[in-house]
């Protein structure tokens, strides 16, 4: 029976590589491994076996490279750690193989410390990878652990945090990691969550999965422009090959500059009168102009495999032929990037109409409102007017959206009705919700409710026992606070905020919360200096604004931010957003009366009519058996029909829900309205792309609505997940049926 014992022997007594060693390499360079051993010692003992029974001479069963590295250090008279194997030749061969293929790997932190010591000694990544028989990616990943603070590395090595949490920490600076760990310890030091850590670390970091990062990193010239502007790029090689843009504000400014430059280049080359960056808040739709295709171009476009670049080139040439140069001079061109980071140029964009003067927002004191009048049946609501764009572009838009998110968190935490409404909407819908996460992972915050503070970090069984004895008032307060803190501000955009603001304003006034949450300094830094001057003018008059104009921008921003924060001033975009929210002017008594009347109406509707089906049993179907099944399996067929009808009904409801959501998100809600009323999901059916466009055009013209260009129609259909395919030589939308009325049917024909 074989044995293995630990021992120390003179290096000079290990004289050869055993022929049983599966790795007979005596030529590869071991200089890097030798440097590691010199710095950290021999971490893994060498497995040896005696060469002769009577003499202290050994040969290496496993660890030949370590043995050669030790010899290169001239340590012949030193003792080295070994594991001496004693057994038959077959057992020795098995032990050598097992040692080679099943050796326990070093912890990633230990590897980092070893590799970083070698890097400090002058060894490059390629050399380290070669000498340790690793690929370069593995070495880069381990060296990337230097982005973790020593405290996080120690926690990982001891098992206090796992790999996912360590990766989340790597997104922040080492100073931010230490600060967060201090906050965590003060809060009780309970278990960490990768999700929460990631949110805390990434203040303004943009991952390469974001469309903005794809746009900048997708082209070397754009990446260089970002770096020259002071932006930092980090290869997040901790465990994957993710790339991070560490300076979000610089990335957004760089992208805006690059987009504007490209728009200006196209405008000059093609003769357009204006060039700008796409503004989703206030841009006009491009003119609906039929391109002037040649016959050869039309034939090419029918090829479904035509590359996108060639298709776009043909469409651009045809559009330019269709618009005379003189007319082009009155139109513009805009530039943007799509969700893949690809550059998108939109041509023939008309000038935006001059902004109308907006009425000031209604007073915050709702008690002064006029008495409510009896409500008439609700008419379909008109399309909401576009919000005035923020002066600071996309960066300012994100700051304003963050303020709305923070205000919603604060308002929900103190309004039970708003918390209930958000919960019902989030849990009740099947998909498409945003902004409210309803997950316990988001609840890592300092609780204010006394009830929550009692069990926030306890097990569920303990929490159940505590809440079972809590009064209803404490439960409702805790519930509202929890729902408020499940709001995810990063998911909210100004466009999406409309519905949330409208809901919140029915229960509370958001203006004070928005003003308290808004980062005025960041807003003014992202905006032209005129925005800060305008705030001062609105609050203190023209003389104060004239005096402020003499200040340098940092001083101007500081003064405007303090003044705006103190007075609760809001920029035009937020003022318009809050003013557009519907106001409930009913008194509490009036609201209660209406609720009671609705409940009574529901009760009347549910009661069976006199002499109806509940008064006498239904007659049995002829031929039904005792179990109620008709001969020939008729009940099975009926069940199948019912199941099919239920499935179709579910698809129809999902289709309508998607249209409602996407219609609200797009600038073409009337196209979504047309699809809702005239198109339905239908398995095995299809609608021609041109037939659908013609039917919509007839429907739109009859109602004097704004045109929706075909690319915009296609974009909405793609968002709905509808596939386009050529059938019988005609491009068609799959799985849809056109339920046309007389006018649209005529147009489709």
C-alpha positions in Angstrom: 0.0 0.0 0.0 1.4 3.4 -1.0 2.1 6.2 1.5 2.9 10.0 1.1 4.7 11.9 3.9 5.7 15.6 4.2 9.4 16.2 4.7 12.3 18.6 3.9 15.3 17.5 1.9 18.4 19.2 0.5 17.7 20.5 -3.0 21.0 18.9 -4.1 19.5 15.5 -3.1 16.8 15.8 -5.8 18.8 14.7 -8.8 16.5 13.9 -11.7 13.1 14.0 -13.3 11.3 10.7 -12.9 10.4 8.9 -16.1 7.0 8.4 -14.5 6.4 12.1 -14.4 3.7 12.9 -17.2 5.4 16.3 -17.9 8.9 15.6 -19.3 9.6 19.3 -20.0 13.2 20.3 -19.3 13.6 23.2 -21.8 10.9 25.8 -21.1 11.9 29.1 -19.4 11.2 29.2 -15.6 12.7 32.6 -14.8 9.3 34.1 -13.9 8.5 31.1 -11.7 11.9 31.5 -10.0 11.2 35.1 -9.3 7.9 34.2 -7.7 9.5 31.6 -5.5 12.2 34.1 -4.5 9.5 36.6 -3.5 6.9 34.3 -1.8 8.7 31.0 -1.3 7.6 27.6 -2.5 3.9 27.5 -2.2 3.3 23.9 -3.3 5.8 21.1 -2.2 7.3 18.9 -4.9 6.2 15.3 -5.0 9.3 13.0 -5.1 10.2 9.4 -4.8 13.5 7.8 -3.7 15.8 6.8 -6.5 17.6 4.1 -4.4 16.6 2.6 -1.2 19.9 3.1 0.7 20.9 6.5 -0.6 19.3 10.0 0.0 18.7 10.6 -3.7 15.2 11.6 -5.1 13.6 12.0 -8.4 10.6 14.3 -9.2 7.2 12.6 -9.8 5.3 16.0 -10.0 6.6 19.6 -9.9 9.4 19.5 -12.4 9.2 23.2 -13.3 9.3 24.1 -9.6 12.4 21.9 -9.1 14.1 23.5 -12.1 13.2 27.0 -10.9 14.7 26.2 -7.4 17.9 25.0 -9.0 18.2 28.2 -11.1 18.2 30.1 -7.8 21.4 28.3 -6.7 19.8 26.9 -3.5 21.6 23.5 -3.6 22.5 23.6 0.1 19.0 24.7 1.2 16.2 22.5 2.5 13.1 22.5 0.4 9.6 21.2 1.2 8.7 17.9 -0.5 6.2 15.1 -0.3 7.9 11.7 -0.4 5.9 9.0 -2.2 6.5 5.3 -1.3 4.8 2.6 -3.3 4.9 0.4 -6.5 5.7 1.8 -9.9 2.1 1.6 -11.0 1.0 3.5 -7.9 3.7 6.1 -8.4 2.6 6.6 -12.0 -1.0 7.1 -10.8 0.1 9.6 -8.0 2.2 11.6 -10.5 -0.8 11.9 -12.9 -3.2 12.8 -10.1 -0.9 15.5 -8.8 -0.5 17.0 -12.3 -4.2 17.2 -13.2 -6.0 17.7 -9.9 -3.7 20.2 -8.0 -5.9 22.7 -6.1 -5.5 26.1 -7.8 -4.5 29.2 -6.0 -7.2 31.6 -4.9 -7.5 34.5 -7.4 -6.2 36.9 -4.8 -3.1 34.8 -4.2 -2.5 34.7 -7.9 -2.9 38.5 -8.1 -0.3 39.1 -5.4 2.1 36.7 -7.1 1.6 38.2 -10.5 1.7 41.8 -9.3 5.0 41.1 -7.6 6.4 39.8 -10.8 5.1 42.8 -12.7 6.8 45.1 -10.3 10.0 43.2 -11.0 9.8 44.0 -14.7 8.0 40.9 -16.1 5.4 41.7 -18.7 2.0 39.9 -19.1 3.2 37.7 -22.0 6.2 36.5 -20.1 4.2 35.7 -16.9 1.5 33.9 -19.0 4.2 31.8 -20.8 6.1 30.8 -17.7 3.0 29.8 -15.8 1.5 28.0 -18.8 -1.5 30.3 -18.7 -3.2 32.4 -21.4 -2.7 36.2 -21.2 -6.4 36.8 -20.5 -6.1 34.9 -17.2 -3.1 37.0 -16.2 -4.8 40.2 -17.1 -7.8 39.2 -15.1 -5.8 38.5 -12.0 -3.8 41.7 -12.3 -7.1 43.6 -12.6 -7.8 42.6 -9.0 -5.6 45.6 -8.1 -8.7 47.6 -8.6 -10.1 46.0 -5.5 -9.2 47.6 -2.2 -7.0 45.4 0.1 -10.0 45.2 2.4 -12.3 43.7 -0.3 -9.5 41.3 -1.4 -9.1 40.0 2.1 -12.9 39.6 2.5 -13.0 37.6 -0.7 -10.0 35.4 0.2 -11.6 34.6 3.6 -15.1 33.9 2.0 -16.9 36.9 3.5 -17.9 38.0 -0.1 -18.2 35.9 -3.2 -17.0 36.4 -6.8 -20.1 38.3 -7.9 -19.8 40.8 -5.1 -16.1 41.3 -5.7 -16.9 42.0 -9.4 -19.5 44.6 -8.3 -16.9 46.3 -6.1 -14.5 46.6 -9.0 -16.7 49.1 -10.7 -15.9 51.8 -8.1 -12.6 53.4 -7.0 -10.8 51.9 -4.1 -11.7 55.0 -2.0 -15.4 54.5 -2.8 -15.1 50.8 -1.9 -13.6 51.6 1.5 -16.2 54.3 2.1 -19.0 51.9 1.3 -17.6 49.2 3.6 -17.5 51.8 6.4 -21.1 52.7 5.7 -22.0 49.0 5.6 -20.3 48.4 9.0 -22.0 51.3 10.6 -25.4 50.0 9.3 -24.9 46.7 11.1 -22.6 44.8 8.8 -25.2 42.4 7.5 -24.9 40.4 4.2 -23.9 42.2 1.1 -25.8 42.0 -2.2 -24.0 42.2 -5.6 -26.9 44.2 -7.0 -26.8 46.8 -4.3 -23.0 47.1 -4.3 -23.0 47.5 -8.1 -25.5 50.4 -7.9 -23.5 52.0 -5.1 -20.2 51.8 -7.0 -21.3 52.9 -10.5 -22.1 56.5 -10.0 -21.5 57.6 -13.5 -19.9 54.6 -15.1 -21.1 53.4 -18.5 -20.7 49.7 -19.4 -20.1 48.6 -23.0 -23.6 47.1 -23.1 -25.0 50.6 -23.1 -25.8 52.2 -26.5 -23.7 55.3 -25.7 -20.6 53.1 -24.9 -21.2 51.1 -28.1 -21.3 54.3 -30.1 -18.0 55.6 -28.7 -16.1 52.3 -28.5 -17.3 51.1 -31.9 -15.0 53.4 -33.7 -11.3 54.1 -32.9 -11.6 57.8 -33.8 -14.6 58.3 -31.4 -12.8 56.4 -28.6 -9.7 58.6 -29.1 -11.9 61.8 -29.0 -13.3 60.6 -25.7 -9.9 59.9 -24.2 -8.5 63.3 -25.5 -11.4 65.0 -23.8 -10.3 63.5 -20.5 -12.4 60.4 -20.4 -11.1 57.2 -18.9 -11.5 53.7 -20.4 -11.1 50.7 -18.2 -10.9 47.1 -19.4 -12.9 45.3 -16.7 -10.9 42.1 -17.0 -11.7 40.9 -13.5 -13.7 37.9 -14.8 -14.9 39.0 -18.2 -13.8 41.3 -21.0 -16.2 44.1 -20.3 -15.1 47.7 -21.1 -16.2 50.6 -18.9 -16.3 54.3 -19.7 -15.6 55.8 -16.3 -16.6 59.4 -17.1 -20.2 59.4 -18.1 -20.5 63.2 -18.4 -17.5 63.4 -20.7 -18.8 60.4 -22.8 -22.2 62.2 -23.3 -20.5 65.5 -24.3 -18.1 63.7 -26.6 -21.0 61.8 -28.3 -23.0 65.0 -28.8 -20.0 66.8 -30.4 -19.3 63.8 -32.7 -23.0 63.5 -33.7 -23.2 67.2 -34.5 -20.0 67.1 -36.5 -21.3 64.2 -38.5 -24.7 65.9 -39.1 -22.8 69.1 -40.3 -20.7 67.0 -42.6 -23.7 65.4 -44.2 -25.6 68.7 -44.4 -22.7 70.4 -46.2 -22.1 67.4 -48.6 -25.8 67.1 -49.5 -27.0 70.6 -49.3 -29.3 70.6 -46.3 -30.1 73.8 -44.6 -29.5 72.8 -41.0 -27.6 70.2 -38.9 -28.4 69.1 -35.4 -28.5 66.3 -32.9 -31.7 64.3 -32.6 -33.8 65.6 -29.8 -36.4 63.1 -28.8 -38.4 65.7 -26.8 -38.9 68.4 -29.4 -37.9 67.2 -32.9 -40.3 67.4 -35.8 -40.8 64.3 -37.9 -39.0 64.2 -41.3 -41.0 65.1 -44.3 -42.8 62.1 -45.9 -41.2 62.2 -49.3 -41.3 59.3 -51.8 -37.8 58.5 -52.9 -37.0 58.7 -56.7 -35.7 55.2 -57.4 -34.3 54.1 -60.7 -35.5 50.7 -62.1 -32.1 49.2 -61.3 -32.4 50.4 -57.7 -35.9 49.1 -57.3 -34.8 45.7 -58.5 -31.8 45.7 -56.1 -34.0 46.6 -53.1 -36.2 43.6 -53.7 -33.2 41.4 -52.8 -33.8 40.5 -49.1 -30.1 39.7 -48.7 -29.0 43.1 -49.8 -26.5 44.5 -47.2 -27.8 47.2 -45.0 -25.1 49.7 -46.0 -25.8 49.3 -49.7 -29.6 49.5 -49.1 -29.1 52.8 -47.1 -26.9 54.2 -49.9 -29.5 53.5 -52.5 -32.3 55.0 -50.3 -30.2 58.2 -49.7 -29.5 58.7 -53.4 -33.1 58.2 -54.3 -34.2 60.7 -51.6 -31.8 63.3 -52.8 -33.1 63.0 -56.3 -36.6 63.5 -55.1 -35.8 66.7 -53.2 -34.5 69.7 -55.3 -31.5 71.5 -53.9 -33.5 74.7 -53.2 -36.0 72.7 -51.1 -33.2 70.9 -49.3 -31.9 74.2 -48.1 -35.2 74.7 -46.1 -34.9 71.3 -44.4 -32.4 69.8 -42.0 -30.5 66.7 -41.1 -30.2 65.1 -37.6 -27.7 62.6 -36.2 -28.2 60.0 -33.4 -27.2 56.5 -32.5 -29.4 53.5 -32.1 -29.4 50.8 -29.4 -26.6 49.0 -31.1 -24.4 52.1 -31.1 -24.7 52.5 -34.9 -24.8 56.1 -36.4 -28.3 57.1 -37.6 -28.8 60.0 -39.9 -32.3 61.4 -40.5 -32.8 63.6 -43.5 -35.5 66.1 -44.6 -36.3 67.2 -41.1 -38.4 70.4 -41.1 -37.7 73.3 -38.7 -39.4 73.1 -35.3 -42.3 75.6 -35.0 -41.7 78.5 -32.6 -42.5 77.6 -29.0 -45.8 78.8 -27.7 -45.9 80.8 -24.5 -46.9 78.4 -21.8 -49.3 79.3 -19.0 -47.7 79.3 -15.5 -48.2 76.1 -13.5 -51.3 76.0 -11.3 -50.7 77.1 -7.7 -49.5 74.5 -5.3 -52.3 75.3 -2.8 -55.1 73.0 -4.0 -57.5 74.1 -1.4 -58.1 77.4 -3.3 -59.3 75.5 -6.4 -62.9 76.0 -7.6 -65.6 73.6 -6.3 -65.8 70.5 -8.5 -68.6 70.2 -11.0 -70.4 66.9 -11.9 -68.2 64.9 -14.2 -69.1 64.2 -17.8 -68.3 61.0 -19.5 -64.6 61.0 -20.3 -63.6 61.8 -23.9 -60.5 60.2 -25.4 -57.5 62.2 -24.1 -55.6 64.2 -26.8 -51.9 63.5 -27.3 -49.8 65.2 -24.6 -47.8 68.2 -25.9 -44.1 67.7 -26.2 -42.0 68.8 -23.3 -39.6 71.7 -23.8 -36.1 70.2 -24.2 -33.6 70.8 -21.4 -31.0 73.5 -22.2 -28.2 71.1 -21.4 -29.1 68.3 -23.8 -29.0 64.6 -22.9 -26.9 65.1 -19.8 -29.3 67.6 -18.3 -32.2 65.4 -19.3 -30.7 62.6 -17.2 -30.3 64.9 -14.2 -33.9 66.0 -14.4 -35.1 62.4 -14.8 -33.1 61.5 -11.7 -34.8 64.3 -9.8 -38.2 63.0 -10.8 -37.2 59.5 -9.6 -36.0 60.8 -6.3 -39.2 62.8 -5.8 -41.4 59.8 -6.6 -39.5 57.8 -3.9 -40.1 60.5 -1.3 -43.7 61.1 -2.3 -44.6 57.3 -2.3 -43.0 56.8 1.1 -45.5 59.2 2.7 -48.6 58.4 0.6 -50.3 55.0 1.2 -52.7 55.5 -1.8 -49.8 56.2 -4.2 -47.9 53.1 -2.8 -51.0 50.9 -3.3 -51.5 52.2 -6.9 -47.9 51.6 -7.9 -48.0 48.1 -6.3 -51.2 47.1 -8.1 -49.9 48.4 -11.5 -46.5 46.7 -11.1 -47.7 43.3 -9.9 -50.9 43.3 -12.0 -49.4 43.8 -15.5 -47.7 41.0 -17.3 -44.8 43.0 -18.8 -43.5 46.4 -19.8 -43.4 47.9 -16.3 -40.5 50.2 -15.4 -39.2 52.3 -12.5 -40.7 50.1 -9.7 -38.6 47.0 -9.0 -40.5 45.4 -6.0 -37.6 43.3 -5.0 -36.0 43.0 -1.6 -32.6 43.5 -3.0 -33.4 47.2 -3.4 -34.2 47.7 0.2 -30.7 48.1 1.5 -31.2 51.6 3.0 -31.5 53.2 6.5 -35.1 52.6 7.5 -37.2 55.4 9.0 -40.2 53.3 10.1 -39.9 52.1 13.7 -41.6 48.8 12.7 -39.1 48.1 9.9 -36.2 49.0 12.1 -37.2 46.3 14.5 -36.9 43.4 12.0 -35.2 44.8 8.9 -32.1 42.5 9.3 -33.9 39.6 10.9 -35.1 36.3 9.5 -38.6 36.0 7.9 -40.0 33.9 10.8 -39.1 36.7 13.3 -40.5 39.4 11.0 -43.8 37.5 10.8 -44.1 37.3 14.5 -43.4 41.1 14.9 -45.8 42.2 12.2 -48.6 39.9 13.5 -48.8 42.2 16.6 -48.2 45.5 14.8 -51.1 48.0 14.6 -52.5 48.8 11.1 -51.2 52.3 11.2 -47.6 51.0 11.6 -48.1 48.5 8.8 -49.4 51.0 6.3 -46.5 53.5 7.1 -44.0 50.7 6.6 -45.6 49.5 3.4 -45.5 53.0 1.8 -41.9 53.4 2.8 -40.9 50.1 1.3 -42.7 50.7 -2.0 -41.1 54.2 -2.2 -37.7 52.7 -1.9 -38.3 50.1 -4.6 -38.5 52.9 -7.2 -35.4 52.7 -9.5 -34.7 56.2 -10.7 -32.2 55.0 -13.3 -35.0 53.3 -15.2 -37.0 56.6 -15.5 -36.7 58.9 -18.4 -38.5 62.2 -18.9 -40.8 60.6 -21.5 -41.6 57.6 -19.3 -42.0 59.9 -16.3 -45.3 61.4 -17.6 -47.4 58.4 -16.5 -45.8 58.1 -13.1 -46.0 61.9 -12.5 -49.7 61.9 -13.5 -50.4 59.1 -11.0 -48.5 60.7 -8.2 -50.1 64.1 -8.7 -53.5 62.6 -8.1 -52.4 61.8 -4.5 -49.7 64.3 -3.6 -47.9 67.4 -4.9 -44.5 66.5 -6.3 -43.1 70.0 -6.8 -41.4 70.3 -3.4 -40.0 66.8 -3.6 -38.6 67.5 -7.1 -36.9 70.7 -5.9 -35.5 68.9 -2.9 -34.1 66.1 -5.0 -32.8 68.0 -8.0 -29.0 68.4 -8.2 -29.0 72.0 -9.2 -25.2 72.3 -9.4 -24.9 69.3 -11.8 -27.8 70.7 -13.9 -26.2 74.1 -14.3 -22.8 72.6 -15.0 -24.3 70.5 -17.8 -26.2 73.5 -19.3 -25.1 76.7 -21.0 -24.5 79.5 -18.6 -27.7 81.2 -19.8 -29.7 78.6 -17.9 -28.1 79.7 -14.6 -28.7 83.4 -15.5 -32.3 82.7 -16.4 -32.8 81.1 -12.9 -31.4 84.2 -11.2 -33.5 86.4 -13.5 -36.7 84.5 -12.6 -36.0 84.7 -8.9 -34.4 88.0 -8.3 -35.0 90.1 -11.4 -33.1 91.5 -14.4 -30.7 93.6 -12.3 -29.5 90.6 -10.4 -29.1 88.6 -13.6 -27.1 91.4 -15.2 -24.8 91.4 -12.1 -24.5 87.6 -12.3 -23.4 87.8 -16.0 -20.1 89.4 -14.8 -19.2 86.2 -12.8 -17.1 83.4 -14.1 -19.1 80.3 -14.7 -18.1 78.3 -11.6 -19.1 81.3 -9.4 -22.3 81.8 -11.4 -23.2 78.1 -11.1 -22.6 78.2 -7.3 -24.8 81.3 -6.8 -27.6 80.1 -9.1 -27.6 76.6 -7.5 -27.9 78.0 -3.9 -30.6 80.5 -4.9 -32.6 77.9 -6.9 -32.4 75.3 -4.2 -33.5 77.8 -1.5 -36.4 79.1 -3.6 -37.5 75.8 -5.2 -37.0 77.1 -8.7 -37.5 74.4 -11.5 -36.4 74.6 -15.1 -39.0 74.9 -17.8 -38.9 71.1 -18.7 -39.9 70.0 -15.2 -42.4 72.9 -14.8 -44.2 71.7 -18.0 -44.1 68.1 -16.9 -45.7 68.8 -13.5 -48.2 71.2 -15.0 -49.3 68.6 -17.5 -50.3 66.1 -14.8 -54.0 65.9 -14.2 -55.2 67.5 -11.0 -58.0 66.0 -8.9 -60.0 69.0 -7.8 -62.7 67.0 -5.9 -63.1 67.3 -2.2 -62.6 64.2 -0.1 -66.4 64.0 0.5 -67.1 64.2 -3.2 -64.6 61.5 -3.9 -66.1 59.2 -1.3 -69.6 59.7 -2.7 -68.5 58.8 -6.2 -66.7 55.7 -4.9 -69.8 54.5 -3.0 -72.0 55.1 -6.1 -69.5 53.0 -8.2 -69.6 50.1 -5.7 -73.4 50.2 -5.7 -73.5 50.0 -9.5 -71.1 47.0 -9.5 -73.4 45.3 -6.9 -76.5 45.9 -9.1 -74.7 44.5 -12.2 -73.7 41.3 -10.4 -77.2 40.5 -9.1 -79.1 38.0 -11.4 -82.1 39.3 -13.3 -85.5 38.1 -11.9 -86.6 34.9 -13.5 -83.2 34.4 -15.0 -80.9 31.4 -15.0 -80.6 31.3 -11.2 -84.4 30.8 -10.7 -84.5 27.4 -12.4 -82.0 24.8 -13.4 -80.7 24.7 -17.0 -82.2 22.0 -19.2 -79.8 19.1 -19.9 -78.6 18.7 -23.4 -80.2 15.8 -25.3 -78.1 12.7 -25.1 -75.8 13.9 -22.3 -74.5 11.2 -20.0 -74.4 11.3 -16.2 -71.1 13.1 -16.2 -72.4 15.7 -18.5 -70.4 14.8 -21.6 -72.2 14.8 -24.9 -71.8 11.8 -27.2 -68.9 11.8 -29.6 -66.6 13.9 -27.4 -68.4 17.1 -28.1 -67.5 18.5 -24.6 -63.8 17.8 -25.5 -64.1 19.8 -28.7 -65.9 22.6 -26.8 -63.1 22.6 -24.3 -60.5 22.9 -27.0 -62.4 25.7 -28.7 -62.6 27.5 -25.4 -58.9 27.0 -24.8 -58.1 28.4 -28.3 -60.4 31.3 -27.7 -58.7 32.0 -24.3 -55.3 31.9 -25.9 -56.3 34.2 -28.7 -57.9 36.6 -26.2 -54.6 36.6 -24.1 -52.6 37.4 -27.2 -55.0 40.2 -28.1 -54.7 41.7 -24.6 -50.9 41.5 -24.7 -50.9 43.1 -28.1 -53.1 46.0 -26.9 -50.9 46.4 -23.8 -47.7 46.6 -25.8 -49.3 49.1 -28.2 -50.4 51.3 -25.3 -47.0 51.2 -23.7 -45.0 51.7 -26.9 -47.4 54.3 -28.3 -46.9 56.4 -25.2 -43.1 56.0 -25.6 -43.0 57.0 -29.2 -43.8 60.3 -31.0 -46.3 58.5 -33.2 -49.1 57.4 -30.8 -51.7 57.7 -33.6 -50.0 54.9 -35.6 -50.2 52.8 -32.4 -53.9 53.8 -32.2 -54.5 52.6 -35.8 -52.8 49.3 -35.1 -54.9 48.9 -31.9 -58.2 49.4 -33.8 -57.4 47.7 -37.1 -54.7 45.0 -36.7 -54.8 41.9 -34.6 -52.4 39.0 -33.9 -53.4 36.0 -36.0 -51.4 32.8 -36.4 -50.7 31.8 -40.0 -51.8 35.2 -41.4 -49.7 38.1 -42.8 -50.2 41.7 -43.9 -48.2 43.3 -46.7 -45.9 46.1 -45.5 -47.1 48.5 -48.2 -50.7 47.4 -47.7 -50.5 48.2 -44.0 -48.8 51.6 -44.8 -51.5 52.5 -47.4 -54.4 51.5 -45.0 -52.8 53.7 -42.3 -52.3 56.6 -44.7 -56.0 56.6 -45.6 -57.0 56.3 -41.9 -54.6 59.2 -41.0 -55.7 61.5 -43.8 -59.4 61.1 -42.9 -58.5 62.4 -39.4 -56.0 65.1 -40.5 -53.3 63.6 -38.3 -49.5 64.0 -38.7 -47.8 61.7 -41.2 -45.6 58.8 -39.9 -42.8 57.9 -42.2 -42.3 54.3 -43.1 -39.0 53.9 -41.2 -40.8 55.1 -38.1 -43.6 52.6 -38.7 -41.1 49.8 -39.2 -39.3 50.8 -36.0 -42.5 50.5 -34.0 -43.4 47.1 -35.6 -39.9 45.9 -34.7 -40.3 47.0 -31.1 -43.5 44.9 -31.0 -41.5 41.9 -32.1 -43.2 41.5 -35.5 -41.1 39.8 -38.1 -40.9 41.0 -41.7 -40.6 38.4 -44.4 -41.0 38.2 -48.2 -44.1 36.1 -49.2 -45.0 35.6 -52.9 -42.6 38.4 -53.8 -44.2 40.8 -51.3 -42.6 42.0 -48.1 -45.1 41.2 -45.3 -45.5 41.5 -41.5 -45.9 38.0 -40.1 -48.6 36.8 -37.7 -51.0 39.7 -38.2 -54.4 40.3 -39.7 -55.7 43.6 -41.0 -59.3 44.2 -39.7 -60.0 47.1 -42.0 -63.1 49.2 -42.0 -64.6 50.3 -45.3 -62.1 53.2 -45.9 -59.0 51.3 -44.9 -60.1 48.2 -46.8 -60.5 50.2 -49.9 -57.1 51.7 -49.5 -55.5 48.3 -48.9 -57.1 47.0 -52.1 
